[in-house]
């Protein structure tokens, strides 16, 4: 379904209660606060209870982003409960008809052809479901879990009506508009009303939280609060999550407001990149065929293996000299022996891992340097990206780096940033893993703290104008006896252009192509180029469309005025006729 551009947005004073959901690649959670608490003490934000991984000693302030569906495709469980239930089903050999999904958020990352009916496979890669349904199940679970918590604690009585709850859903700043719309529609399918939902950009939200928190003395040398930064101070936010690394650069303005000074950037270098390196290490040891057999036949054991690795990931440091012991599924050793007729213990003695790795029974003991090397690709990618950004003229005044997100709590990543960027002040706030979700609560109460952003792309629409000398011959079309040029890029905003929040840019005018047109369909394109000529240029991508129904009696001479707003976290548009009569414009960024 298309979504209206002009959304009725309640004033912040109507938001008596703000609840934020951080739907992450690997872990998810929520936080909330009342408006009266926000006014008195913004830092008074409650987060969800500690989640415990069943019989394991792994605990977290977030739950794994996992969804388990029953054989009839109805919802069963989420998080650690879903992991434990699926493992139990597997052990009882009853898992075949169930659907287990994990780490599916990355399917939206950098997907330039995202559709509403996008499908994702379950953990077995043998079954699939509509991605929007899986996202909606996860969001609904977190929403319902929060509401149950409010009722249990007697908090809901103070709200009295769900209409006074404003929900905030976090997304990476580097995501495109299609992915943002996808998440919005998933949240609506989960039962959150459109006008009660805001989209917050993760690194921005984290920065809002950092500004009100004292920072760790160990990492900064002082107990100053980021909110005390004087106007003009610029800093870079590194939001290191499970899937993506999201980077923004901000400047502090008068009265504590913020503006973005360079467009959001980043890449898929989060914590899951370390897991991928660990998987490649195992493939190097056991071989591709054995690993494929293990993943296909023992998905429950694979789940246990990576849960075990997750625990070890949090403890490894540069000073660690003892070997790391991992409990390994015995089925992996058995699959190897069946394939090659020998044991892994004996094989490792004949490889480059001799003396550095030992596999006995269900225990794999690994030299700590091998484990540390698993972090190298992610750490090197992050450091290089930050270095490249700092070379940009717009970032020349950045002297402070804020590390937030769950992956920023990794000591190896912290050390890589500090040692390679030793001339910068590195700040890692308390509760770095909760900075995004708690900052999203602050954003929900006061979204205007950030007054301007930088456009991630050049945005424009496809138009047909009179044919000019130099236009490609293949773009020539004849309309009512006049030569026209098709697929011309009509620019609305330029990449890295400063765009104010809530402020529409210059009005653009358009006319229907034919006299009997009943609507004007405007195709929206993005480009990394500052001045694309045609929407078919190599750097251009089709984003979606705006549909503007025409008033009765309109013809090819009717002038349509379109104003777009690019400074908010989501794209917005207004359309009207030349006489000021408003027209209902809808967008669809999932029309690919």
Secondary structure, DSSP 8 states (H G I E B T S, - for coil): --EESS-----GGG-SEEEEEEE-SSEEEEEEEEHHHHHH-TT--EE---EE-TTSS-EESSEE-EEEE-TTS-EEEETHHHHHHHHHHHHTT--TT-EEEES-GGGGTT-TT--TT-EEE-TTSS-EEEHHHHHHHHHHHHHHHHHHHHHHTT-HHHH--GGGEEEEEEE-TT--HHHHHHHHHHHHHTT--GGGEEEEEHHHHHHHHHTTSBB-HHHHSS--BGGG--TT-EEEEEEE-SS-EEEEEEEE-GGG-EEEEEEEEEES-SHHHHHHHHHHHHHHHH-HHHHHHHHHH-HHHHHHHHHHHHHHHTT--TT--S-EEEE--HHHHHHHHHHHSS-HHHHHTTSTTTTTEEEETTEEEE-HHHHHHTTHHHHHHHHHHHHHHHTSGGGTT--EEEEESGGGG-HHHHHHHHHHTTTSEEEEBTTGGGHHHHHHHHHHH-GGGEEEEE-SSEEEEEEEEE--TTS-GGGEEEETTEEEEEEEEEEEE-TT-EEETT-----EEEE-SSTT-SEEEEEEEEESSSS-SBTTSTTEEEEEEEEEE--TT--TT-EEEEEEE-SSSS-EEEEEETTS-EE-EEEETT--
